[in-house]
Amino acid sequence: MTPWRCLAGFGMMLAAGLGALPAARAADSPAGYGIVVSEETLADPAWGKVVAGLLEKHRERHAITITWRAAPDEALEKLAEHRPRHACFVARPEEVGREFVAAVHQLCRRIDDDPYGDVLWGILTGFDAANALAIAETSAPLVIRRVTAGTEMAMDRVAEGEWFSELTRNRMVRKVAGGEAREVKGPDDTTAALAARLSDGQTDLLVTSGHATERDWQIGFRYRNGSFQSGGGKLWGIDTVGRKIPIESANPKVWLPVGNCLAGHIDGPDALALAFMNGAGVRQMIGYTVPTWFGYAGWGLLDYFVEQPGRYTLCEAFHGNDHALVHRLATRAAPGDEEGLVHDRDVVALYGDPAWEARMADGKRSFQQTLTEVDGTFTLEIEPLAGATSFATVNTNGSQRGGRPIVAFLPRRIGEQKVLAGEEWEPVITDDFVLVPLPPEGHAEPIRIVFRGVGPDG
């Protein structure tokens, strides 16, 4: 078997002349951030700079580098040894196919013996090393205020923005800052409007659905509309009369193709995902690597990220929804749902630096959740804010909406746990998060879960 390697950097000068990186850290020292990368990628001078940039950026998290030679699962032993909170899988685009994404999902559930993911991971790639380095070096947190969408979404949860219907021609909803969301008449062909919103430097979040391939997003679902297309790291729109509309933007943003088939499948240099990263300023995104039909892993991201604004970073929302999927599969999947949940489990990628903080601006929430710790005892308090509708589905557009459990991430790993109060709610408590099944619709009383770690880390 290939020997394990865990480095905080090289002990020698890189061939590219990067200079000496920090010396290797002791195996028993804390690592809050792990960079997992193939030996071949690390040896490439340009991609070595990407790793070096992440090491410097996350120096205070005691970043380490873990390499693999033949397959990513070779990193399992070192991930289990160091247990970083975040794991960033740096990979050249030719490495990042759907098999790689599935392998990362599966690897990160094997770090300990529970069925849930054990680290907040993301895959950092780009059209080329320069694009990946720009993503790696993005450090200022993004507070998402302006949202643009090609599908219906809960505009009462966002600061401002608009969505264009993929189902009904001319249907559009706009919200101005400080105002209420209002339906207005949109254009027959929304290609130019969407391209303008993406290129104007104001959009922080793009949400899309509908038909897509690795090369295009087809904007209309039930009516004739234009498309976004990609090639060579560039992005453009093609409207219904064949006009080509270049799309270029540098401001850091997030793209959530929650209902698009194949938008996250990087199958070559012309991939749509790479064009969004390289040409449209996308610093984090999710995307299906296969055709989507069930939708839990995609649409459910809105339940956490958009509809509980400000509560989660995108990375936390992605992994919270993944925990919800695994929980439903393990405990409550109806016979007809099991096939769909298994289909969705390992096929959606999170691209970008997982520790980069992109979150919605604080806004309307249906319930409050507060996690506190006193002398090693944790209390999760859940307070309904909307009476009998506090735990109702916020928006039903899409597939598999609503019903998501409450998820709170712990500030540190706590080892084995003991529930002291609230056991009737059947909480799931792991070493780094607590999950509480969603109360039934109509429930309007506070919920309190108390627990403490009893293992060596507790």
Backbone torsions as a table, in degrees:
resi	resn	phi	psi	omega
1	MET	NA	144.7	178.8
2	THR	-58.9	130.6	178.9
3	PRO	-59.3	144.7	175.9
4	TRP	-73.8	145.1	175.0
5	ARG	-133.3	130.6	175.6
6	CYS	-134.1	112.9	-172.4
7	LEU	-126.0	141.9	167.2
8	ALA	-87.4	-1.5	178.4
9	GLY	163.7	-175.6	177.8
10	PHE	-85.2	153.5	173.7
11	GLY	-90.6	6.7	-178.6
12	MET	-136.9	174.7	177.5
13	MET	-75.0	137.4	174.9
14	LEU	-73.0	153.7	-178.4
15	ALA	-59.5	-26.8	-178.2
16	ALA	-78.7	-2.6	-178.9
17	GLY	77.2	34.3	-178.7
18	LEU	-75.6	-16.9	-173.5
19	GLY	91.2	166.8	-178.3
20	ALA	-71.0	132.0	174.0
21	LEU	-88.0	169.7	-177.1
22	PRO	-56.4	148.3	-179.5
23	ALA	-65.8	155.0	179.8
24	ALA	-59.0	140.9	-178.0
25	ARG	-92.3	157.5	178.6
26	ALA	-64.0	145.5	-176.1
27	ALA	-62.9	-26.9	-176.3
28	ASP	-94.2	6.5	179.5
29	SER	-85.7	152.6	-175.5
30	PRO	-70.5	137.8	176.0
31	ALA	-125.8	115.7	179.4
32	GLY	-92.7	-10.9	-175.3
33	TYR	-145.1	122.7	179.0
34	GLY	-114.5	133.3	176.3
35	ILE	-105.5	116.1	-178.1
36	VAL	-106.8	123.8	-170.9
37	VAL	-151.4	146.8	176.6
38	SER	-71.3	151.3	177.3
39	GLU	-58.8	-37.7	-178.9
40	GLU	-65.4	-42.4	179.1
41	THR	-66.5	-42.7	-179.3
42	LEU	-63.8	-32.4	-179.3
43	ALA	-77.0	-16.2	177.0
44	ASP	-72.7	122.4	-174.7
45	PRO	-54.5	-43.3	-177.6
46	ALA	-68.7	-41.2	179.7
47	TRP	-75.4	-26.9	172.9
48	GLY	-60.3	-33.0	176.9
49	LYS	-66.1	-31.8	177.2
50	VAL	-64.0	-45.7	178.3
51	VAL	-63.8	-43.2	179.1
52	ALA	-61.1	-39.1	178.8
53	GLY	-63.7	-39.7	177.5
54	LEU	-68.0	-39.2	177.8
55	LEU	-60.3	-42.3	179.3
56	GLU	-69.9	-44.8	-178.5
57	LYS	-59.8	-37.8	-175.6
58	HIS	-108.9	29.4	179.1
59	ARG	-57.2	-41.6	-178.4
60	GLU	-68.9	-18.7	174.6
61	ARG	-88.1	5.5	-179.2
62	HIS	58.8	51.7	-177.0
63	ALA	-61.6	142.1	175.1
64	ILE	-127.3	164.2	176.3
65	THR	-117.6	131.6	178.0
66	ILE	-121.1	125.7	-176.6
67	THR	-109.2	155.5	173.8
68	TRP	-133.8	158.0	-176.6
69	ARG	-109.4	-52.7	-174.9
70	ALA	-103.0	-31.8	-176.0
71	ALA	-156.8	149.3	-178.2
72	PRO	-59.7	-27.8	-177.0
73	ASP	-67.5	-8.5	172.5
74	GLU	-65.2	-16.2	179.0
75	ALA	-82.1	-3.7	-173.2
76	LEU	-57.4	-46.8	-174.8
77	GLU	-60.9	-43.8	-178.5
78	LYS	-74.0	-34.2	174.5
79	LEU	-63.5	-40.7	178.4
80	ALA	-68.3	-32.9	-179.7
81	GLU	-71.7	-43.6	-173.3
82	HIS	-95.1	-25.6	177.7
83	ARG	47.0	55.6	178.0
84	PRO	-65.1	152.8	176.3
85	ARG	-70.5	-39.2	178.1
86	HIS	-117.9	144.2	173.5
87	ALA	-129.9	121.6	-179.6
88	CYS	-107.5	116.0	-179.7
89	PHE	-92.6	101.2	179.9
90	VAL	-84.2	126.8	-175.8
91	ALA	-149.8	141.1	171.9
92	ARG	-67.7	153.0	-175.9
93	PRO	-58.8	-30.7	179.5
94	GLU	-70.3	-14.1	176.4
95	GLU	-88.2	-20.3	-166.8
96	VAL	-96.7	70.3	170.8
97	GLY	-94.9	-176.1	-178.7
98	ARG	-65.4	-29.1	178.5
99	GLU	-66.4	-37.3	178.2
100	PHE	-64.5	-45.0	180.0
101	VAL	-60.5	-45.2	178.6
102	ALA	-62.8	-39.1	180.0
103	ALA	-63.9	-38.2	178.6
104	VAL	-66.4	-46.0	175.5
105	HIS	-52.2	-51.7	-174.2
106	GLN	-67.5	-41.4	177.3
107	LEU	-58.1	-45.1	-172.9
108	CYS	-77.4	-6.1	170.1
109	ARG	-93.9	-7.0	-175.1
110	ARG	-101.1	3.6	-175.7
111	ILE	-68.3	-33.2	169.2
112	ASP	-133.3	-171.7	-168.3
113	ASP	-95.1	6.2	173.0
114	ASP	-87.8	164.9	-174.4
115	PRO	-80.3	-1.9	-173.1
116	TYR	-93.1	160.2	173.2
117	GLY	-61.5	143.7	-170.8
118	ASP	-112.7	4.0	-178.9
119	VAL	-155.3	147.2	176.2
120	LEU	-83.3	102.1	-172.6
121	TRP	-110.3	160.3	171.8
122	GLY	-152.5	160.5	179.4
123	ILE	-110.6	119.4	-179.4
124	LEU	-102.3	114.4	176.8
125	THR	-140.1	-169.5	178.8
126	GLY	-177.2	172.2	178.3
127	PHE	-58.0	-39.3	174.2
128	ASP	-148.8	-179.4	-176.8
129	ALA	-63.3	-34.7	179.4
130	ALA	-64.0	-42.0	177.0
131	ASN	-64.3	-44.1	178.5
132	ALA	-62.5	-37.8	179.0
133	LEU	-66.4	-39.2	177.4
134	ALA	-61.3	-39.7	176.8
135	ILE	-66.3	-44.7	-178.8
136	ALA	-62.2	-36.9	-175.1
137	GLU	-85.5	-5.6	175.3
138	THR	-68.7	119.1	-174.2
139	SER	-124.0	-32.3	-177.7
140	ALA	-63.0	128.1	178.9
141	PRO	-58.8	148.0	177.3
142	LEU	-105.6	119.7	171.5
143	VAL	-99.7	114.4	-172.7
144	ILE	-82.2	116.0	179.5
145	ARG	-113.3	-45.1	-177.6
146	ARG	-102.4	125.1	-176.7
147	VAL	-118.5	137.2	172.0
148	THR	-123.0	136.6	-177.5
149	ALA	-140.8	145.8	174.1
150	GLY	-100.8	20.9	179.0
151	THR	-155.7	159.2	-179.4
152	GLU	-62.6	142.1	175.1
153	MET	-152.3	170.0	-174.1
154	ALA	-78.6	90.0	-176.6
155	MET	-71.4	-16.9	176.2
156	ASP	-70.1	-9.1	-179.5
157	ARG	-100.7	-1.1	-177.4
158	VAL	-116.6	158.3	-178.4
159	ALA	-71.0	-45.3	178.9
160	GLU	-164.2	161.8	177.6
161	GLY	145.3	-163.6	-178.3
162	GLU	-159.2	152.4	171.5
163	TRP	-126.0	145.7	178.9
164	PHE	-110.6	129.4	-176.8
165	SER	-68.5	137.9	172.3
166	GLU	-91.4	-7.4	-173.8
167	LEU	-106.3	-34.0	-174.3
168	THR	-126.3	119.9	-179.7
169	ARG	-58.3	138.5	176.4
170	ASN	74.8	-2.7	179.9
171	ARG	-82.8	129.4	-175.8
172	MET	-153.2	141.5	177.1
173	VAL	-124.2	131.3	-177.5
174	ARG	-125.3	142.8	173.1
175	LYS	-129.7	123.6	174.9
176	VAL	-92.2	155.1	-178.5
177	ALA	-56.6	128.1	179.1
178	GLY	82.8	-1.8	-177.6
179	GLY	-112.2	-173.2	177.5
180	GLU	-98.9	152.4	175.3
181	ALA	-69.0	133.1	-178.2
182	ARG	-133.9	140.6	177.0
183	GLU	-81.2	133.0	178.1
184	VAL	-132.1	168.4	178.1
185	LYS	-84.0	124.3	178.1
186	GLY	-95.6	175.2	-179.4
187	PRO	-71.8	157.6	175.3
188	ASP	-60.2	-42.2	179.7
189	ASP	-117.1	118.0	-173.4
190	THR	-94.0	4.8	-175.2
191	THR	-58.0	-51.7	-176.7
192	ALA	-65.2	-38.9	179.8
193	ALA	-64.4	-45.1	178.8
194	LEU	-65.6	-41.9	178.5
195	ALA	-62.0	-40.6	179.1
196	ALA	-64.9	-42.3	179.8
197	ARG	-62.6	-36.8	-177.2
198	LEU	-76.0	-26.8	-175.4
199	SER	-95.6	-7.6	-171.3
200	ASP	-83.8	0.4	178.1
201	GLY	78.6	6.0	-176.9
202	GLN	-106.9	-28.7	-176.5
203	THR	-71.9	126.9	177.4
204	ASP	-98.0	-27.3	-176.3
205	LEU	-141.2	130.7	172.6
206	LEU	-114.8	127.5	177.2
207	VAL	-117.1	130.7	-177.3
208	THR	-137.6	160.8	174.6
209	SER	-150.0	-174.6	177.9
210	GLY	96.6	-173.9	-177.8
211	HIS	-66.7	142.2	175.7
212	ALA	-157.6	159.3	170.2
213	THR	-130.9	-173.6	176.5
214	GLU	-67.8	-10.8	-175.2
215	ARG	-115.9	-13.6	-176.0
216	ASP	-157.6	155.7	169.5
217	TRP	-114.0	121.7	-179.3
218	GLN	-93.0	108.7	-163.5
219	ILE	-66.7	-42.5	178.6
220	GLY	-88.2	141.5	178.2
221	PHE	-104.8	-43.2	-178.9
222	ARG	-112.3	5.2	176.7
223	TYR	-147.6	160.7	-176.2
224	ARG	-71.5	127.1	179.9
225	ASN	-146.5	-175.7	179.9
226	GLY	-88.2	-158.7	-178.3
227	SER	-152.5	159.8	165.7
228	PHE	-101.1	137.1	-179.9
229	GLN	-130.4	162.9	-174.7
230	SER	-138.8	156.2	173.3
231	GLY	-178.3	135.8	176.3
232	GLY	57.8	33.2	179.1
233	GLY	79.2	8.0	179.2
234	LYS	-111.2	156.2	-178.4
235	LEU	-130.2	139.3	177.2
236	TRP	-152.3	161.2	174.1
237	GLY	-102.2	149.6	171.5
238	ILE	-125.3	114.0	-177.8
239	ASP	-83.7	-177.2	-172.1
240	THR	-72.5	-10.0	174.3
241	VAL	-105.6	10.0	174.9
242	GLY	88.5	6.5	-179.6
243	ARG	-73.0	133.5	179.2
244	LYS	-94.1	128.5	-175.7
245	ILE	-121.5	104.0	179.6
246	PRO	-60.9	143.5	177.8
247	ILE	-122.6	116.8	178.2
248	GLU	-138.8	134.8	179.7
249	SER	-157.7	141.3	-179.0
250	ALA	-111.0	-16.3	-176.1
251	ASN	-68.9	134.3	-178.6
252	PRO	-59.0	134.9	-178.5
253	LYS	-150.8	173.8	179.9
254	VAL	-119.2	141.0	174.6
255	TRP	-120.5	127.2	178.0
256	LEU	-121.4	89.5	173.8
257	PRO	-81.8	69.0	-167.8
258	VAL	-65.1	-27.4	-178.1
259	GLY	-118.1	15.3	-176.9
260	ASN	-95.2	131.0	170.0
261	CYS	-65.3	141.8	161.9
262	LEU	64.8	2.7	-176.6
263	ALA	-65.7	-22.8	179.2
264	GLY	-98.4	5.9	-178.8
265	HIS	-89.9	111.8	178.9
266	ILE	-94.6	102.4	-174.6
267	ASP	-113.8	11.1	179.0
268	GLY	160.9	178.4	-174.1
269	PRO	-66.7	-15.3	-179.8
270	ASP	-93.1	6.6	-175.0
271	ALA	-58.9	142.1	179.7
272	LEU	-59.3	-41.8	-179.1
273	ALA	-60.1	-41.3	-179.4
274	LEU	-67.3	-35.6	178.1
275	ALA	-67.2	-38.6	175.9
276	PHE	-63.6	-40.3	179.5
277	MET	-68.6	-44.3	-172.3
278	ASN	-83.5	-36.9	-173.2
279	GLY	-106.1	-17.7	-173.4
280	ALA	-120.4	11.7	173.6
281	GLY	75.4	14.0	-179.5
282	VAL	-70.3	124.9	-179.4
283	ARG	-107.4	-23.4	170.7
284	GLN	-142.6	146.6	176.8
285	MET	-159.7	161.7	169.1
286	ILE	-117.7	168.7	176.3
287	GLY	-179.5	140.8	174.3
288	TYR	-70.1	139.4	175.5
289	THR	-97.2	-0.3	-179.2
290	VAL	-136.6	170.0	170.7
291	PRO	-60.3	139.6	180.0
292	THR	-105.7	137.1	175.0
293	TRP	-136.4	-29.2	-177.9
294	PHE	-84.8	-53.3	168.5
295	GLY	96.0	-3.4	-173.9
296	TYR	-61.9	-44.4	-174.5
297	ALA	-74.7	-20.2	178.5
298	GLY	-93.2	-64.8	-176.2
299	TRP	-61.4	-33.2	-178.5
300	GLY	-62.6	-19.8	177.9
301	LEU	-61.1	-32.8	179.0
302	LEU	-66.7	-34.0	179.9
303	ASP	-58.8	-37.8	-179.6
304	TYR	-89.5	-48.9	-168.3
305	PHE	-79.3	-50.7	-175.2
306	VAL	-86.1	-41.4	-170.6
307	GLU	-87.8	-2.9	168.6
308	GLN	-125.0	62.5	-165.4
309	PRO	-59.3	129.9	177.4
310	GLY	88.2	-11.6	-176.2
311	ARG	-74.8	-38.7	-174.2
312	TYR	-124.2	147.9	161.7
313	THR	-71.1	165.2	177.9
314	LEU	-60.4	-41.1	179.4
315	CYS	-60.4	-44.7	179.1
316	GLU	-64.2	-41.3	179.5
317	ALA	-63.5	-41.9	178.4
318	PHE	-59.7	-47.6	-177.7
319	HIS	-76.1	-31.3	173.4
320	GLY	-61.1	-42.8	178.2
321	ASN	-67.2	-34.1	175.8
322	ASP	-66.2	-42.1	175.9
323	HIS	-60.7	-39.5	178.9
324	ALA	-62.7	-41.1	178.7
325	LEU	-62.5	-47.8	-179.3
326	VAL	-63.2	-40.4	179.0
327	HIS	-62.6	-45.2	179.9
328	ARG	-65.2	-40.0	179.1
329	LEU	-64.5	-38.2	-175.8
330	ALA	-79.9	-27.4	-169.9
331	THR	-125.5	-29.7	-169.2
332	ARG	-136.8	12.3	-177.0
333	ALA	-68.6	124.1	172.4
334	ALA	-69.0	153.3	-177.9
335	PRO	-51.2	-37.5	-179.5
336	GLY	-74.7	-17.6	-177.9
337	ASP	-89.5	-22.8	-171.4
338	GLU	-58.9	-43.5	-179.4
339	GLU	-61.0	-41.8	-179.7
340	GLY	-67.5	-40.6	179.3
341	LEU	-65.1	-41.6	177.3
342	VAL	-64.4	-39.6	178.0
343	HIS	-58.6	-41.8	-174.8
344	ASP	-82.0	-15.2	-165.1
345	ARG	-61.4	-40.0	-171.8
346	ASP	-122.5	21.7	-168.7
347	VAL	-117.9	0.2	177.9
348	VAL	-108.2	127.1	-179.1
349	ALA	-95.1	148.4	163.9
350	LEU	-110.9	116.0	179.6
351	TYR	-103.4	140.8	178.7
352	GLY	121.2	175.6	176.8
353	ASP	-71.8	117.4	-175.4
354	PRO	-66.4	-20.3	179.9
355	ALA	-90.9	-6.0	175.3
356	TRP	-69.6	132.9	-173.7
357	GLU	-96.4	106.9	169.9
358	ALA	-119.0	120.9	178.9
359	ARG	-144.8	155.9	178.0
360	MET	-66.2	148.9	169.9
361	ALA	-60.4	143.8	178.5
362	ASP	-52.5	139.9	-178.8
363	GLY	-158.6	-162.1	-176.7
364	LYS	-63.8	130.5	174.5
365	ARG	-129.0	152.2	-179.3
366	SER	-87.2	-20.0	176.7
367	PHE	-150.5	155.7	177.2
368	GLN	-106.2	141.9	173.3
369	GLN	-130.6	134.4	-176.4
370	THR	-133.0	124.9	177.6
371	LEU	-110.6	124.0	178.8
372	THR	-127.2	158.6	178.1
373	GLU	-133.8	131.2	175.4
374	VAL	-133.7	115.6	177.8
375	ASP	52.1	42.1	175.9
376	GLY	84.7	-2.6	176.6
377	THR	-102.7	127.1	-178.1
378	PHE	-101.5	141.8	175.0
379	THR	-128.5	123.7	173.9
380	LEU	-106.1	115.3	178.9
381	GLU	-109.5	129.2	-177.3
382	ILE	-119.1	118.0	-175.0
383	GLU	-116.4	117.0	175.9
384	PRO	-62.9	137.7	180.0
385	LEU	-114.8	-8.6	-175.5
386	ALA	-127.8	33.3	177.1
387	GLY	58.3	-134.2	-175.5
388	ALA	-69.2	-12.3	179.3
389	THR	-102.3	11.0	-174.9
390	SER	-59.8	-31.2	-176.5
391	PHE	-115.3	18.1	176.9
392	ALA	-77.8	158.8	176.4
393	THR	-63.1	130.8	-176.6
394	VAL	-76.9	-46.3	-177.5
395	ASN	-142.8	135.1	-174.5
396	THR	-101.9	2.2	179.9
397	ASN	-65.5	134.5	178.0
398	GLY	107.2	-146.2	-175.4
399	SER	-135.2	142.2	175.5
400	GLN	58.6	43.7	-179.2
401	ARG	-87.2	152.2	174.8
402	GLY	75.8	176.8	176.8
403	GLY	76.2	5.3	-175.8
404	ARG	-71.8	137.2	176.6
405	PRO	-66.9	163.3	175.7
406	ILE	-81.9	129.6	-178.3
407	VAL	-126.1	130.3	174.2
408	ALA	-128.1	130.2	179.0
409	PHE	-88.5	135.3	-179.0
410	LEU	-79.2	151.7	-178.7
411	PRO	-72.8	-14.8	-180.0
412	ARG	-158.8	165.8	177.4
413	ARG	-77.6	140.7	-174.1
414	ILE	-122.0	4.3	179.1
415	GLY	70.3	-152.1	179.1
416	GLU	-66.6	154.6	-172.3
417	GLN	-131.1	158.7	174.5
418	LYS	-132.7	128.8	178.2
419	VAL	-83.9	127.4	-178.5
420	LEU	-101.7	-25.8	179.2
421	ALA	-157.3	147.2	178.5
422	GLY	90.7	15.8	-176.3
423	GLU	-62.6	-24.5	-179.6
424	GLU	-64.4	-18.5	178.0
425	TRP	-85.0	0.8	178.3
426	GLU	53.7	51.6	179.0
427	PRO	-67.6	148.6	171.0
428	VAL	-105.7	120.0	-178.5
429	ILE	-121.2	119.4	175.4
430	THR	-108.0	-169.8	-177.7
431	ASP	-75.2	-12.3	-177.8
432	ASP	-137.4	3.1	173.9
433	PHE	-155.2	161.5	173.5
434	VAL	-124.5	136.1	-179.2
435	LEU	-124.2	131.2	179.3
436	VAL	-123.1	121.7	177.3
437	PRO	-52.9	141.8	-176.1
438	LEU	-62.4	130.7	176.6
439	PRO	-60.2	155.4	-179.9
440	PRO	-65.1	151.4	177.2
441	GLU	-58.8	135.0	-176.5
442	GLY	103.0	-17.0	178.3
443	HIS	-69.4	130.5	-175.4
444	ALA	-134.3	18.7	-179.4
445	GLU	-107.5	149.7	177.8
446	PRO	-62.1	154.3	178.4
447	ILE	-124.0	140.5	-177.9
448	ARG	-134.8	122.5	176.7
449	ILE	-116.2	126.5	179.5
450	VAL	-122.9	132.9	-179.0
451	PHE	-155.5	164.7	175.4
452	ARG	-146.7	154.4	176.1
453	GLY	-77.8	137.5	-179.9
454	VAL	-120.7	-0.8	179.1
455	GLY	-86.4	-170.8	-179.1
456	PRO	-63.2	-23.5	179.0
457	ASP	-95.8	-2.9	-170.6
458	GLY	-77.8	NA	NA
